[in-house]
Amino acid sequence: MSQTAVSVAVENGSPGPAGKTLMVVETSRFGRVEVDRDAVISMVSPVLGFPEARRFFLKRHSERSPLMWFQSVEIADLAFVVIDPAYILSDYRPVLKPAVLEALEAGDPAGLDTLVILSIPPGGRGEVTANLMAPLVINPGRRLAAQVLLDSSGYDCRWPVRGGDGA
């Protein structure tokens, strides 16, 4: 995921520059968060199992962490831990169908960002896994996203996260 796209989309808690329209989002994890309306990402197809959640924003876990939160605007207690899949598997290149590119208003997949949702066992016990079978694909320029179910990709929805390249 390009660092430029992340810096535009990630809310960091500081006041927006002049001319930015901020909105307040109530969250269960972070309390009241001010978010630049231009950083809100609209889902063109919902996250699997959460059809009512249509708008999200990205929030960094911490300054030095590659982890981010994909926080719902509509549902205070809905937030997914996400990461750029390059941290897990350097050659991860999901093939997107033309219908996905059209829905995301993207002519070229090279301009899209990809994130994967992590599953972290309660209490930190057990193996952290990444859903490489159903990545979140984001068009940062249009602020549109979709969770894409990859057909016969060879990727698993519970890919072990052990460091770079899944090793």
C-alpha positions in Angstrom: 0.0 0.0 0.0 1.4 3.3 -0.9 2.4 5.6 2.0 0.8 8.5 0.2 -2.6 6.9 0.2 -2.2 5.9 3.9 -1.3 9.5 4.9 -4.4 10.9 3.2 -6.7 8.3 4.6 -5.5 7.8 8.1 -7.0 9.8 10.9 -4.4 10.7 13.5 -6.4 12.8 16.1 -5.0 16.1 15.2 -7.1 19.0 13.9 -7.5 19.1 10.1 -5.9 21.8 8.1 -8.0 24.9 7.3 -10.8 24.2 4.9 -11.2 20.6 6.1 -14.6 19.5 7.3 -14.3 17.4 10.4 -17.0 15.0 11.7 -17.1 13.4 15.1 -17.4 9.6 15.2 -18.4 7.8 18.4 -16.4 4.6 18.8 -16.2 2.0 21.5 -12.4 1.6 21.3 -11.2 5.2 20.8 -14.1 7.2 22.2 -15.0 10.3 20.2 -12.8 10.7 17.2 -12.6 13.7 14.8 -12.4 12.5 11.3 -11.9 14.5 8.1 -15.0 13.8 6.0 -12.6 13.5 3.0 -10.9 10.5 4.8 -14.1 8.5 5.0 -14.1 5.4 2.7 -17.4 4.2 1.3 -17.9 0.5 0.7 -19.3 -0.4 -2.8 -19.9 -3.9 -1.4 -20.0 -4.5 2.3 -17.5 -6.3 4.5 -18.7 -9.9 4.6 -21.2 -10.3 7.4 -21.7 -6.6 8.1 -24.0 -5.3 5.4 -25.1 -2.3 7.5 -21.6 -0.9 7.8 -21.0 1.2 4.7 -18.6 3.9 5.7 -15.2 3.5 7.4 -12.0 5.4 8.2 -8.5 4.2 8.8 -6.7 4.9 12.1 -3.2 4.0 12.8 -2.7 1.6 15.7 0.5 3.5 16.7 3.1 5.7 15.1 5.5 2.9 14.5 3.1 0.0 13.9 2.1 -1.3 10.5 -1.3 -2.1 11.9 -4.3 0.0 11.4 -7.9 0.0 12.4 -10.7 0.0 9.8 -13.3 1.7 11.9 -17.0 1.8 11.0 -18.6 5.3 11.1 -22.1 3.8 11.6 -21.3 1.1 14.2 -19.3 2.2 17.2 -18.0 -1.2 18.2 -17.1 -2.4 14.7 -13.4 -2.0 13.8 -11.1 -4.5 12.1 -7.4 -4.7 12.6 -5.9 -4.4 9.1 -2.4 -4.5 7.6 -0.8 -4.0 4.2 -0.4 -7.7 3.0 3.2 -7.0 1.9 4.2 -7.3 5.6 2.9 -10.9 5.5 3.6 -12.1 2.0 5.8 -9.9 -0.3 4.5 -11.4 -3.5 0.8 -11.1 -2.7 -0.9 -9.9 -5.8 -4.6 -10.6 -5.9 -6.2 -10.7 -9.4 -9.2 -8.5 -9.6 -12.1 -9.0 -11.9 -13.1 -6.2 -14.3 -16.4 -5.8 -12.4 -14.5 -5.0 -9.2 -12.4 -2.4 -11.0 -15.6 -0.9 -12.4 -17.3 -0.8 -9.0 -14.2 0.9 -7.5 -14.1 3.4 -10.5 -10.6 2.3 -11.2 -9.2 1.8 -14.7 -5.9 0.4 -13.5 -5.4 -1.9 -10.5 -2.0 -0.4 -9.9 -3.6 2.7 -8.4 -5.5 0.6 -5.8 -4.4 -0.2 -2.2 -4.9 -3.5 -0.6 -5.4 -4.3 3.1 -6.1 -7.6 4.8 -8.1 -8.2 8.0 -6.2 -9.9 10.8 -7.8 -12.3 13.3 -6.2 -11.9 16.7 -7.2 -14.5 19.3 -8.7 -13.1 22.6 -6.0 -12.5 25.2 -3.3 -12.8 22.6 -3.2 -16.6 23.0 -3.0 -18.6 19.8 -2.0 -17.8 16.3 -2.6 -14.5 14.5 -4.0 -15.0 11.0 -4.7 -12.9 8.0 -7.6 -13.2 5.6 -5.7 -13.3 2.3 -8.7 -14.8 0.5 -10.9 -11.7 1.0 -8.8 -8.6 1.0 -10.1 -5.0 1.3 -9.3 -3.2 -2.0 -9.4 0.6 -1.8 -9.4 3.3 -4.5 -7.8 6.1 -2.4 -8.6 8.7 -5.0 -12.3 8.0 -5.0 -12.4 6.8 -1.4 -14.3 3.7 -2.5 -13.6 0.2 -1.2 -14.8 -3.4 -1.5 -14.0 -6.6 0.2 -13.2 -9.0 -2.6 -13.6 -12.7 -2.4 -10.8 -14.2 -4.6 -11.8 -17.3 -6.6 -9.3 -20.2 -6.6 -6.5 -18.0 -5.5 -4.6 -20.5 -3.4 -4.7 -18.0 -0.5 -6.4 -18.9 2.8 -8.8 -17.0 5.0 -6.6 -18.0 8.0 -3.1 -17.4 6.6 -0.6 -17.7 9.5 1.2 -14.4 10.4 4.7 -15.2 11.4 6.6 -12.3 10.0 7.6 -11.5 6.5 6.6 -13.9 3.7 4.6 -16.0 6.1 7.8 -17.6 7.5 
